[in-house]
């Protein structure tokens, strides 16, 4: 396995997605206000190859624009409203670029789990452009972001292009050959869907030496149970609620 990473007990999911629009600077600020020191967010490319924060291939759900992320330039993205869908107080919130987001993280002294969420056919390109931004703006003296993805092609590209960056293998259901996959990809963490993970899988993952993050944990009772099983990190939309529940 390459690199090391010390996972936090709580990580804000897409910022603080229960309290602010996901994958926005407002969401990251809200996570920080709740005391989170790590946030997870999704990165994909614009049509002109700029990494921005966006989960879905379609922009409809979070901006109202009936288009694909891969079809619009950064200038087009600038004109979108990524906050009104969540609440009127967030009207005019923009889709931030990765570069803007990293700047805010530096201001807030926060660490990041960057999920590579490529549009179809852009699995390697999304990695390339993301690394270019990181190399340009992220201080070498700061802890390296944890890079994760469901896409094996993206993880392979990360392994080839930036082998020193720690990598996380994202799954909904843990496949039988998960250990060999994670080893081949040089991953140091496993990120498992909370509704599918079992106590046995937690034990096996930890015994194999991997850090274990579980998403998306918004129920206090579930959070406490998962910690009892031995998971390392709760990725949550509600870092305030979960922090109170496990304190």
C-alpha positions in Angstrom: 0.0 0.0 0.0 1.2 3.5 -0.8 1.2 6.5 1.5 -0.4 6.8 4.9 -3.5 8.6 6.0 -5.0 9.2 9.5 -8.8 9.3 9.0 -10.9 11.5 11.3 -13.8 10.0 13.2 -16.1 12.4 11.4 -15.9 13.7 7.8 -18.4 16.1 6.3 -20.1 14.6 3.3 -20.1 17.0 0.3 -19.5 19.7 2.8 -22.4 19.5 5.3 -25.1 18.3 2.9 -27.9 18.3 5.5 -27.5 22.0 6.2 -26.2 23.6 3.0 -26.2 22.8 -0.7 -23.8 20.0 -1.5 -20.4 20.5 -3.1 -20.4 24.2 -2.5 -18.2 26.6 -0.6 -21.1 27.4 1.7 -21.4 23.7 2.5 -17.7 23.5 3.4 -17.9 26.6 5.5 -20.9 25.0 7.3 -18.9 21.8 8.0 -16.1 23.9 9.5 -18.6 25.8 11.6 -19.8 22.4 13.0 -16.3 21.5 14.0 -15.4 19.1 11.1 -11.7 19.2 10.2 -12.2 17.0 7.1 -14.7 17.3 4.2 -15.4 15.0 1.3 -16.5 16.3 -2.1 -16.9 15.2 -5.7 -14.8 16.4 -8.7 -15.6 16.2 -12.4 -14.6 18.1 -15.5 -16.2 20.9 -17.4 -16.2 20.8 -21.2 -13.1 22.9 -21.2 -11.3 20.6 -18.8 -11.6 22.5 -15.5 -12.2 20.4 -12.3 -15.3 21.6 -10.5 -17.3 20.2 -7.6 -20.3 18.2 -8.9 -21.7 14.8 -8.1 -24.2 14.0 -10.8 -23.5 13.8 -14.5 -26.6 15.8 -15.0 -26.8 19.3 -13.6 -30.6 19.2 -13.3 -30.9 18.2 -9.6 -28.6 20.8 -8.1 -28.7 23.7 -10.6 -31.9 23.3 -12.5 -30.0 23.2 -15.8 -31.0 20.4 -18.0 -27.5 19.6 -19.3 -24.6 17.4 -18.6 -21.6 18.7 -16.8 -19.3 17.6 -19.6 -21.3 19.8 -22.0 -20.7 23.2 -20.3 -17.6 25.3 -20.0 -16.4 26.9 -16.8 -17.9 30.2 -17.9 -21.3 28.4 -18.4 -21.0 26.9 -14.9 -20.4 30.4 -13.5 -23.9 31.4 -14.6 -25.6 28.6 -12.7 -27.3 28.8 -9.3 -26.3 25.8 -7.2 -28.0 27.0 -4.0 -31.6 27.8 -4.7 -32.7 24.2 -4.9 -31.6 23.7 -1.3 -33.1 26.9 0.1 -33.7 30.6 -0.7 -31.0 31.7 1.6 -28.5 30.0 -0.6 -29.7 31.6 -3.9 -26.8 32.5 -6.1 -24.3 30.0 -4.6 -22.0 28.9 -7.4 -20.5 25.6 -8.5 -16.9 26.1 -7.2 -13.8 25.1 -9.1 -11.4 22.7 -7.4 -8.9 25.5 -7.2 -11.3 27.8 -5.4 -12.2 25.0 -3.0 -8.6 24.2 -2.2 -8.1 27.9 -1.4 -10.9 27.8 1.1 -9.6 24.6 2.7 -6.3 26.3 3.2 -8.1 29.3 4.9 -10.1 27.0 7.1 -7.1 24.7 7.8 -9.2 21.7 6.7 -8.2 18.4 5.1 -10.0 16.8 2.2 -11.2 13.5 0.7 -11.4 14.3 -3.0 -13.7 11.8 -4.8 -13.0 11.5 -8.5 -16.4 11.4 -10.0 -15.7 11.3 -13.8 -18.2 11.7 -16.5 -18.3 8.7 -18.8 -15.0 8.4 -20.8 -13.2 10.9 -18.6 -11.9 8.6 -16.0 -8.2 9.3 -16.6 -8.5 12.9 -17.8 -10.3 13.9 -14.6 -7.4 12.5 -12.6 -4.9 14.4 -14.8 -6.6 17.7 -14.5 -7.1 17.3 -10.8 -3.5 16.5 -10.1 -2.4 19.5 -12.2 -4.5 21.8 -9.9 -3.2 20.1 -6.7 0.4 20.5 -7.8 -0.1 24.1 -8.6 -2.0 25.3 -5.5 -1.8 22.8 -2.7 1.2 23.3 -0.4 3.7 20.5 -0.4 3.9 21.1 3.4 0.2 20.4 3.9 -1.2 16.9 4.4 -2.0 15.4 1.0 -5.6 15.0 0.2 -7.1 11.5 0.3 -8.1 10.6 -3.3 -11.0 8.1 -3.7 -13.2 6.8 -6.5 -15.6 4.1 -7.5 -13.8 4.0 -10.8 -11.0 1.5 -11.1 -9.7 3.3 -14.1 -9.5 6.5 -12.2 -7.7 4.8 -9.3 -5.3 3.2 -11.8 -4.6 6.7 -13.2 -4.0 8.1 -9.8 -1.6 5.2 -9.0 0.3 5.9 -12.2 0.3 9.7 -12.2 0.5 10.5 -8.5 1.7 7.4 -6.7 2.5 9.4 -3.5 -1.1 10.5 -3.0 -3.1 8.2 -0.7 -5.9 6.4 -2.4 -9.3 5.1 -1.2 -11.3 2.3 -2.8 -15.0 3.2 -2.9 -17.6 0.5 -2.9 -21.3 0.0 -2.4 -21.0 -3.8 -1.9 -17.6 -5.2 -1.0 -16.7 -7.7 -3.7 -15.2 -11.1 -2.7 -11.9 -10.1 -4.3 -11.8 -6.7 -2.7 -8.5 -7.3 -1.0 -6.6 -8.1 -4.2 -8.3 -5.1 -5.9 -7.3 -2.7 -3.2 -3.8 -4.1 -3.1 -3.3 -3.9 -6.9 -4.5 -0.3 -6.8 -2.3 0.6 -3.9 -5.2 1.8 -1.8 -4.8 2.6 1.9 -8.5 3.0 2.8 -11.7 1.3 2.0 -14.9 3.5 1.8 -18.0 1.4 2.3 -21.7 2.1 2.0 -23.2 2.2 5.5 -26.4 0.3 4.7 -24.4 -2.6 3.2 -21.4 -3.0 5.5 -21.4 -5.9 8.0 -19.5 -6.3 11.3 -17.6 -9.2 9.7 -16.4 -7.0 6.8 -15.3 -4.4 9.2 -13.2 -6.9 11.1 -11.7 -8.3 7.9 -10.9 -4.9 6.4 -9.2 -3.7 9.6 -7.3 -6.9 10.0 -5.9 -6.5 6.5 -4.5 -3.1 7.6 -6.8 -0.7 5.8 -8.4 2.4 7.1 -12.2 2.1 6.9 -14.6 5.0 6.2 -18.3 4.4 6.0 -20.8 6.6 4.1 -23.4 8.2 4.5 -24.1 8.0 8.3 -26.7 10.4 9.5 -28.4 8.3 12.1 -26.9 8.6 15.6 -27.7 5.0 16.6 -26.1 3.7 13.5 -23.0 5.9 14.1 -22.5 4.5 17.5 -22.9 0.9 16.3 -20.4 1.3 13.5 -17.9 2.7 15.9 -18.4 -0.3 18.2 -17.7 -2.5 15.2 -14.3 -0.7 14.7 -14.7 1.6 11.7 -12.4 4.6 11.6 -14.4 7.3 10.0 -18.1 8.3 9.7 -18.8 10.3 6.5 -22.0 12.3 7.3 -24.3 14.9 5.9 -24.8 16.1 9.5 -21.4 16.4 11.2 -23.0 18.4 14.0 -25.6 15.7 14.9 -23.1 12.8 14.6 -20.4 14.6 16.6 -22.9 15.2 19.5 -24.1 11.6 19.3 -20.6 10.1 19.7 -19.1 12.5 22.1 
